[in-house]
Amino acid sequence: MAPLADNRFIEIGRIGKPRGLEGVVRFMPNENFTDGLFEQAAILYLRNSRSDLVPARITDVQTEAKRNQQTFFVKFDMITGRSDAEAAMNRALFADRNDIENLLPPDQNADRNTVVGYTIWYNGKEFGEVLDIFENPAHPIIETRNTDGVGSLLIPMVEEYIEHTDHENHIVYCKNLNQLTDL
């Protein structure tokens, strides 16, 4: 199955208020933003009013730390003045998924990419097999086939349902699956 074009990009945050008259904007990162992304990614993508992704090159990044929080002020080549910055306010900013995955630690990246074919264990017994992983803006979702061969289940890859992953034995240990099924 070919990946969808939308799966190539992942939202990393939103554009905030303008700062000054030169088109500098505040960047508000979300959980997908990774340290070093501004240095790694040559081009980011800004969603325009028609919901198209428009390439935006970073020309300058300034950071400020206040009260244990880091704030980013970014200058993009396509935002040339305050009026452009005000028009871009609250728009989503996207990065190429490969740029983000290259910055993830190997063990965190492994969970997302290598569990296809693993066995699912739940309540001390084999529950099923991982067929595929669907990328979702919030988190990946595992598609499983039940051991009995009848039916499948979509399991979000979050701490609520994934206890841990044993890469050596190719097992994903799950919990709370009763919340997703009629078990």
N, C-alpha and C positions, 0 to 999 in steps of 0.2 A: 504494500500500500504506500503510495507516495505521500509525503508529508504535506500538509496544507501550507500555503504561503504565509498565512497569519502566524503559524507556529515558528516561523523563522525569527520573529521579533517578540520581545518581551518588554512590558511596561516597567520602567525603572523609577518613575516618579512623575511629578507634575511641575509645571512652570508656575511660579508664584508672582508676587508683586514686583514691579520694576524698581530699580535702584538707580537714581540719577536720570540724566537725559540721554545717555549714550547707548541705550538698549541693553544694559546689563539687567538680568532677571535673577530672582531668587529661585533656586532649585530645591524642591521638597522631595527627597528620595523616599521610596517605599522599601519593603522587605527584599525586593529583588536587586536593589542597588548593592554593588560590591565595591569595597575600597580598591582604588587603582583603576576603576573603569574609565574615568576621564582620560587617564594617560594611555590606556590600552585601545580604546575605541577611537578610530579616526573620524567616524561619522556616526551621529545619532539621528534619530528620526522623530519629527514632531508631527502630531496629528493636526491637520488643518480643519477648516470649517466644513469641508465636504467629507471628512473622515478618511482622507488619503494620508499616507505617510510621506512626508516631505523630508529629504535629507537636510541635516543641519550640522555644519562643522563648528566645533568649539574653537574660538580664537583666544579665549582667556578664562581662567578659573581662579577665583579668590575664595579662600575659606576663612571663616571666623569661628572661634570657639567661645561660647558663653554658657555658663551654668552646665558644664559637662555635656554640651550639645554642639555639634559641628554644623555650621550653616554654610551653604554653597551659594556663591554669586557667580553666574556664568554669562559670558558674552558669546553669542552665536553669530555666524557670518550673515545669516538671513534676517536678524533682528537688528536694524540699524539705528533706531531711535526710540524715544519713549512711547510714541504712538504704536509702533510695532510691538513693543514689549507689553503694552496694555492689551493689545489684541491677542497676544499669545498667552495671557494669564489663564490659569486653570486648564491648559491643554496638556494632554498626556505626552510624555517623552519616552521613546522606545530605544532599545539597543538590540543589536544582533545577538541572538541567543548564544552563538559560538563565542563571542567576546566575553560574555558573562561566565560561561562554563569553563573557559580557559583560566579564569581567575579563581575558581572554586578550589578548595583543597581536594586532593585526589579521593579521599574517603567520602566526602559529601557528593562529589560528582559521580562516584561509582554507584551509589544507591539509585540515582536517577536513571542511569543508562544501562546497567548490567543485570537487572533483576528479571528480564524476560527469560522464561524457561525455568525459573526458580519454583520451588514447592512452597505453598502457603500452609502454615501450621496454625491451628486455632484450638484452644482448649485441650492441648496435649495430643492432638491427632491431626493427620493430614486432612486439609480442607479442600485444596485445589492446586492449580498451576497458573502461573502468570503467563498470559497470552501476549499482552501488549501494554505499553504505557502511553497514556494520552497527556499531552502537555496542556495545562490549564493556566491562566494568568495567576491564579492564587497558589496552586501547587500541582504537581503531577498526580495522575489518577491511574491506578493499576487495574487492568481488565483481567479477570480470572475466570477460569473454567472450573466448575465444581468437580470434585473427585468422582462423583457418580456419573459424570458426563452429561447431566441434565441441568441446564441453566448456567448462568454466569453472574458475576458480581463485580461492580465497580467499587474499588476501595481507594479513598483519598490517601496519598502518602504524607500523612501528618501524624504527630505523636499520639493523637486520640485513637488511631487504629493500627499503626505500625509500632510494635514493641521494639524490635531490632531486626537487623538483617545479618545473617550469617553467610558471608560471601564464600567462605571455605567449603561449606556443605551445601550451598545453593538453596538456602531456606529463608523465607520471610516469615517471621513470627508476628502474628496479629493478635489484637485484643479488641474487645467491644464490637465485634462484627454483628452481634445480636441487634445493635442499633440500626444496621443496614439491611437486615434480613428478618424473616419470620422464625428464626431459630429459637 
